[in-house]
């Protein structure tokens, strides 16, 4: 048999090395394929929404993208949570201190598609700008470079990307711990 495994190429999931893909989700997929005796093919995309689309369109068998909350829809379901993490408002440290969520809400805070349902539920009056063509790594880089004032990242994403962008800071925790699953 054959297993088509869709995920996001990032330091959080799978990333390229000189000898192939590495990372927690790639390793878990390899072990699953080995245990079930199937050949594994990785399909890399930009964001969790694309992963879900590939599975819905039967172009991938498993989607693993650190899905936050319950994105199950159109007959898809997620597996059990393998960790829980809060969403946080992330900004670039420096002069002026952290932005207020109210000020940013008027401009629209760029977020990824997998975050929007939870944020709209918890903050219905805020203006969230869903960005379909960028992933969390790109949004964090844009905050670091000053291209955008803030974005939303989960605590694990923040911890990983802070090593790449040391000026990033957490302004406020937006949610309680949310389940992360495939």
N, C-alpha and C positions, 0 to 999 in steps of 0.2 A: 504494500500500500504506500500511499504518499500523503504527507501532511503539509498543507500550505499554511504558514504561520505569519500573520501580519502583525507588525509592531512599528514603533516609532524609533528612528535612529537618533539616539541621544545618550548622554552619559548616564541617564537614569534607567535605560532599558537595554538597548543594544547599540554597540558602536563598532566601527571598523578598526581593525588592527592589521599589521602586516601579514598575519596568518589567518585572517577571517574575522568573523564577528565575535565579540565578547560582550559581557554584561549579564546581569542577573536574569533577565527574561530570555535571553538567548540560551543561557546555560540550562534554565528550567525546560525550555523547549527541546533542547538536545537530549536531556535525560528522559523526557516524556517519549520522544520519538524512539530512542534506544530501547526503553522498557516495553513499548508497544510494537517494536519491530517494523517501523515505517521509515521511509526516506523523508527527510525534512528539507523544505524550501522556505527561506526567509523572504518576506515581502516587506520592504521598508517604505513607510509613508510619513507625512508631516505631522498629523495630529490624530487624537483618538477618534474624532468624527470620521476620518477617512478609513481608519481601521474597521469601525462599525459598518461603514458602507461596503467595504470589500466582503465582509462576512454576509451581510444582507443580500448582496448580489451573487453569492456563491463563488466568489473569486478567491476566498480564503476560508480555511476550515476553522481556525482559531484566531481570535483577535486578542492581542495582549498589549495594552497600552496604558496600564495604570489608570483604569477607568475609575473616576471619582463618583461616589454616590450611585444612584441607580439609573443608568443610561439604557436599561433594557427597553426595547421598543420593537415594534414590528415583528414580534415573534422571537426576538433574541433575548437571551437572558445571560446574566453574568454568573461567574462561579463565586465561591465564598470569598469573603474579604481576606486578604493575606496581611494587611495592616490597615491602620486608621490614621488619618492625618487631617489637620485643620487647613482651611484656605486662609491666606493672609494677603493683605495689601502691601505690595513691595514698591519701594521708591529708592531713588539715589540719594545717599547721605550727602551732607554738605550744608552750605549756607541756607538758612531759612527753615530748617527742621522738616519734620514730616508733613506732607500735605494733609489737609483734612479731607475726609471722604466726601463731605458735603460739597466742597469746592470742586473736587474732581468729578463728582457726579454730574455737574452741569456740562462738562466737556465730553464726558463719555470715557469710561475706563476700559481700555482694550483687554479683552479676555478671550480664552479659547472656547470653542464650541462645547467641550465637555463640562465646562464650569457654569454655563449660563442658566440652566434650569434651577440649580441650587441657589445661585446668587439672586435671580429674579424672585424666587420664593422668599428668601430671607430679607432682601432689600428691594421691594417692589417699586419704590419711588426713585431709585437710582437709574441713571442712564448708563447701561453697559454696552460697549461696542464690541460685538462678536467679530473676531478676526479669523476668517477661514483660511487665509493664505500664509499664516505664520504659526510657528509652534512656540511653546513656552520658552525654549532656549533663545529664539529670536526676540521675543518680547522682553526677556530679561536683559539681553544685550542692548536693545533699544532704550530701556530705562537707564542702564549704565552709561550709555553714550549721550543721554539727554534728548533723544528723539521723541520720547514720550515721558510724561511725568511719573506714571505709576502703572502697575499691572497687578494681576492676582496670580499667586502661585501657591501650591501647597507647601507645607513645611519641609517636606523631603526635597522638593524641587529647589526651594530656596537654599537649603543646606548644601546641595551639590553645586548649584550655579554660583553661590557666593564665593567659592574658591576661584572661579573664573572671573568674577566681577566683584572684587572686594568692597566696593563702595555701596553695594546694595544693602538696604535696611528694611526691616519690617515696621510699618506704620501702625498696623492694628491687625489683630486676629479677627477674621470675618465670620468664621463658623466654628462650631465644635468639631471634634474628630469625625471625619467622614470615611466610610469604608472604601478601600481601593481594591479592585479585583480585575480579573480578565473577563 
